[in-house]
Amino acid sequence: MIKIQNKQDCCGCSACVQRCPKQCITLHEDEEGFLYPKVDMATCIDCGLCEKVCPVLHQAEERVPLEVFAAKNPNEEIRHESSSGGIFTLLAEQIIDAGGVVFGVKWNEHFDAVHAYTETKEGLAAFRGSKYVQSQVGETFRQAEQFLKLGRQVLYSGTPCQIAALKLYLRKDYDNLLSVDFICHGTPSPGVFRWYLSEEIAQEAARQSGEKIQFCSSLPIPSIAKADILAREQGFEIEDIRFRDKRVGWKKFSFVLSLKPLSKETTAGEKNSVSLSYTLHENAFMQGFLSDLYLRPSCHDCKARNGKSGSDITIGDYWAVSSLIPNIDDDRGVSAITLNTDIGRTFIERIQMVLCQTSYDDLCVRNKCLLHSVEVPKNRQVFYDCDGLSFNEKIKKYRKRPQRPPLIICLKIMVYNILKFILNKKFK
């Protein structure tokens, strides 16, 4: 049976929960806001099926992709709504056109990130865009298996560890399954995100009322209510949460929280909306995420990197791609695509898109998370300590400070830009 003695040994995939024939395994949130399995010993028959589907206990071999590309969706509207180049939507539409089913991650009514499925193109909109929290898989492995046994095409997308878990759960390969993972830095705590939201919503309420507000540490995290409840307590309804909003550019990591006051109304009878927008240097949650302060412990020793997830296709951001392919980066998003299997290659060949081949080495240089887990930051534990600091105060105190490049590199960049400008003027 599953026994979690070290939290690094559980990625929270829920495969064990779904495979248990006695349904005696449930997930419980810990003090950091992550879900872990708990076994009802009175019901457990010790069949061992939970262990057989664990991607930490059963790791696949490392793989090098067949081909690597930089890509963009030619539909600018779709690309604008997507986190990078909008390639997921192209794959998903192909599946739905074939009468298939697409599994992805969306916000539920409480603004928890949850896996769900859709059979329509309209339903794909909820899956677009990044959700920088660990998603709840729920019963979607079981649902996907049912669709596959009926002979329907299925696209299942998730983190590398979720795809590895799905493969183990299914126990055999399906020709009608397209598995898609993404280049994963690590999964942040949903509980920490609720904590962050609680402060942002309270701050907005204070701004509108003119009252002063004092924050203190809201730990332990499981005590923090769901996002929609937090909002209503402060007199708001959450309309939307968007990570990586592109209105100010792809590289700004802009976070947008849209709130609707429940009481104030305009003369037209429509309720005002408040949009709180932050770029990376303004957004405490994203700064903490990129400082690795509240990633799941297993993410610091990921067992599904290096192609070990078994996915057919891997997608993600292709950072610094303009140094390889001039003019492809318009600051509206470029996707990296690795084709890991012949199934993945077949699907990509059917799609009309902007596609430029690159090397795997070039991609790995620009996305180190393909091969390496991030280290445990020295401030991780103190971040969770109850020290009376607010969330924003903790981030200011414990986040990574950006390293300035050496002076010689700055001078080289300046000389390069000057020469580039002169040459462009000369040959125009």
N, C-alpha and C positions, 0 to 999 in steps of 0.2 A: 504494500500500500504506500501511497504518497506520504512522506514525512519530511516537512521542510525544517531542517535544522540550521541551515545557512540561507539567508534570504537571497544571496547571489545564485542559488540553485533553483530559483523559480522565476520564470519570465511572465507569469500571469496570463498565459494563453487560454486557460480554461478547458483544454482538451481533456484533462482528467475528469472534470465535472461532467462533460457531455458523454464520455465513454462509459462511465460507471453504470453497470446494469441495475444497481440498487438505488441509484440517485442519493447516495449517502455522503457525497462531497459537495460542500458549499463554499462560496468565496466570501471572505470577510476582510474589511478594510483595516489596515494597521495604522499606527500612529503617524506614519509618513504619508498616508493617503493612497496606498497601493493595496490591491486585492491579492489575497493568498488563500489557497485551499485549506479546508478543515474537514477531517473525516469523522463521521459519526461511527464510533467503534462498535456500538451496539448493533448496527445494521450491516457493517462491512463484512463481506464473505471472503476477503483476502484473495480475490481472483487474480490480482496483478495487472488487470487491464489498464488501470490508471498509469502504472509505470511504463507500460509498453507504448503509450502515446506521448510521453514526455520528451520534448525536443532537447532538454538539457541532458537527460540520461542517454538519449540515442541521437548521436550527431552524425550527419552525413559527411561525405568527403568534400574537400575543397574543390572548386571548379573555376576554370577560366572561361569567360564567355566566348561564344562563337564569333560575335561581331559587336562593335560598339559604334554608336551614332550620337551626334547632336541633332536635335529635331525640334520642330515647331508645328503647331496646329495652324493651318492656313486661315481658319476662322478666328479673326481678331477678337470678336466678342467672347467666344469660349476661352481663348487664351487669357483674356483680361480677368475672367472669373476664376481661372485655375492658378495653382501655386507656382508653376513654372511654365512649361511649353504647351500644356493642354493635351498631352498625348493620351492620358488615361481615358478621356472622353472619346477619342477616336477609336480606341480599342473596345470600349464599352458599347458604343453605337453599333459596331460590327457584330457584337454578340447579340444585341437586342434585335437587329435586323434579321438574324438567323433564328429568331424565336427563343432566344436564351434569357438567362438571368444574370444580373450583375450584383455582386456584393461589394460594398464599400463602407465608409465611415461617415456618419452624419451627426448633427446635434439632435438629441431627442427633446421632448417637451420641457425637461428640466435643464437643458443645455449641458448634458453629459455627452461625451463622445461615444457613440455606440455603433457596432456593426449592424447593418441591415441589408436588405436586397430590394431591387427594383426590376420590373419587367417592362418599363417604359422609358423612353428617352427623356421625358419630362422629369422623371424621378432621379435622373443623373445629376441634376443641378445641386441637390443636397450633398452629394459626394465630393463636389469640386472644392478646391481650396484646402489648405493644411489645417489640421487640428492638432496643436502642439500639446496634447495630453494623451495618456495611454487610453486606448479605446476598450470598451467592454465587448467581448466577442459574443457573449450570450449563447444562444442556441444555433448560431449560424453554421458551424461545422456540420451539425446534424441536418440542417435544412439544405445545405449544399449537397450533401450526400444523397438526400432524397431526390433532388432535381437531377443529379448525375445518373442515378439508377433508372430514372424515367427516360433517359436518353437525351435530355436537353443540354444545350451548350451552357456552361457556367464560367463566368469570370469571377475569381475571388482575389481581392486585393487586401494587403495588410503589411505589417512589419515583417522582416525576415523571420523572426521567431514565430510569428503567427502562421506564416506559410509553412514553415518546417513542421509545426504542430498539426496543421491541416493535413499534410501529406501522411504523417504517422497515423492520424485519426482515420483516414480513408482506407488505410491498409493495402491499397493497390493503386496502380496508375489508371487514370481515365483519359481516353483520347479526347473526350468532350469537355475537359477541364483546361482553362487557361489561368494559370496562377501568376499573379503580378505582385512583387514586393517593391519597396523603394529604398533608396540609400538612406539609412537610418543613423542619425547622430545618437539617438537614445530617446526613451519615452519619459517625459516629465510626469510628475505626480498630479492626478486629477484633484486631489485634496488641496495641494498647494495652489492650483489654479482657482479653486473656490475661495481660498483665503485671499488671493490677489483681487478677485472680483468683488469680494465683500468690502474691501477697502476702497476700491474705485467707485463703487455704487454709493457707499456712505459719504465719500468725499463730494460726489456730485450733489447728493441730497443736502449736504452742508452748504455748498456753494449757492444752491437755489434758495435756501432758507436764510442764509446769512449768519448761521450759527457756527460756532467754533466746534471742532471735533478733535478728540484725542484718541489715538490708537494705542493698543497694547497687543502683545503677542496673542494670537488666537489659537494657540496650541492647547490640547491635541487636535489635530486636523479633523478627525472623524466627527467632532462636535459641530463643525461648520455646516450650515444648512445647504441645500441645493441652490443653484444660482438663481432660479426663478423665484424661490421663496425669499432669498436675500433681497432681490430686487423689489418684490411686493412689500416687504417690511419697511423699505425706504421710500415707498410711494412710486415705484416704477414698474414697467413691464419691459423685459428684454426683447427687442425686436430682432437683433442679429449680433453675432460675434464673428469677426473675420480676422484671421491671421494672414499675414502676407498680402494685405490689400495693395493693389498696384496703382492706385490713383496718383501716388507720388513716386512710383518707380518700383521695379522688381527687387532691387538690391537694398531697399530701405527697411525691409522687414516690418512694414507698417501694420499695427494692430488697431482694429476699430471695434468699439463697443457702442451699439446703438440702443438707446433707452427711450421709452415713451412714458412721460409722466401720467399717472392715473387720474389726477384731479384737474390740472391746468388745461384749459381749452382755448382755442383761438376763436376769433369772432365768426369764423366760418363753421364753427362747431367741430372742427377737427383737432385732435390732440397734437401738441407739439412733440417733436422728436429731438433728442439730444444725441449727438454723435461725438464720442470721445475717441480721438485719433492720435496715435503715438507712433513715431518712427523708432528704430532700434535704440538710438541714444537717449530716447525719452521713456522707453517702455521697460519698466522694472522686471516684468515677468520674462520677457525675451532675453534680457540681460542675464537673469538668473539661469535660464535654460542653457544659454550658450556658455555660461560659466560652469555648467554641469553640477549645479548645487542640489538639484532635486530630481535627478534621473533615477529610474528604478535600479536597485543594486545590481541586478543581473546584467544591466546594460554596460557596466564597467568590465564585464568579462563575457561578452556576447558569444554564444555558441553557434550563431547562425550567419556570421559574416563570411567573407571569402567564398561566396557562392554556395555555402552549405545549406541554405534554406530550401534548395530544390526548385525555386521558382522558374517559370518559363521566360519571364521578362522582368528586368529590374529597371525602374525609372527614378528620376531625381533631378535636382538642379545641376546644370552644367556650368559651374562657376568658372570665371576667367576664360570662357570659351573663345572670346574675341582674340586672344593671343594665338589661338590655333586657326580659327576661321574668321578672318576680318569681315566686319559688317553684319555678322549674323546676330549679334547681341544688340537689340534695340531698347534694352531696359524694360521689356515687357515679358520676359521669361523665355528661357531656352532649356529644354529637357535633355538629360542624358538618358540613353537607352542602351542597355546591354541585353543582347539576345543570348539566352543561356541554353536553349533547346531548339530542336527543329520545329516544334510546335509554335514556339514564340516567333521564330523566323518566318514561318508561314503566315501568321497573322499580320506581321509588320509589312510583308510584301504586298498585301492586299490594300493597304491604306495609302491614300494620297496625302502627303505632308512634305514639309521642308525637311530634307534628310541629308546629312553630311557625315560621312564615315570618319572616325578617328581611331586612335589606338587605346587599348585598355590601360596601358601605362600612363598615357596622357590624362585619362580620366581619374586614375588613382591619385596622381599628383594633386589634382584639383578637388578630389573628394576622398580624403584619407580615411573616412569612416567606412568605406568599402572593405578595407582590410583590417583596420585597427579599432579597438574599443577605446573610448576616452578614459583617462585615468580618474581615479577617485580624487576630487579636489580636497585640499587640506581643510577647507572650511565647511565641508559637507555636514558634519555632525553638529557643529556650533550653530549652523543655520537653523536647525530644528530645535535648539535649546530654547526654553522659555526664559528669555532675558528681558522682557518688557519692551522690546523694540517692535515697531510696526513692520509690515512686509517691506515697504519701500526703504525703510531705514536699514533693514537687514541686507537688502540687495546692495545698497550704497557701501555698506561696511564689508561685505564678504565677496562681491563679484570680482571676476578677473579684470585687471586693469589692462587696457589695450597697450601693446608694446609698440613704441615708436621705432620705425626703421632707422638704422644707422645713418649718419649724415652723408656718408659717401653714396649710399643707395639713393637718398633723396636728391643729391646733386646729379646722379646719373639719370634719374627719371626726368628731372628738369631739363637737362641737356637733350635727352631723347625727344621730349615734347616740343622743344624749340626747333630742333632739326626737322621733325615731322611737319611742323607748321610751315617752315621755310620751303620744304620740298613740295608740299601741297600747293602753296602759292605759285611756285615756279612752274609746275607742270599742269596747271589749270588752263 
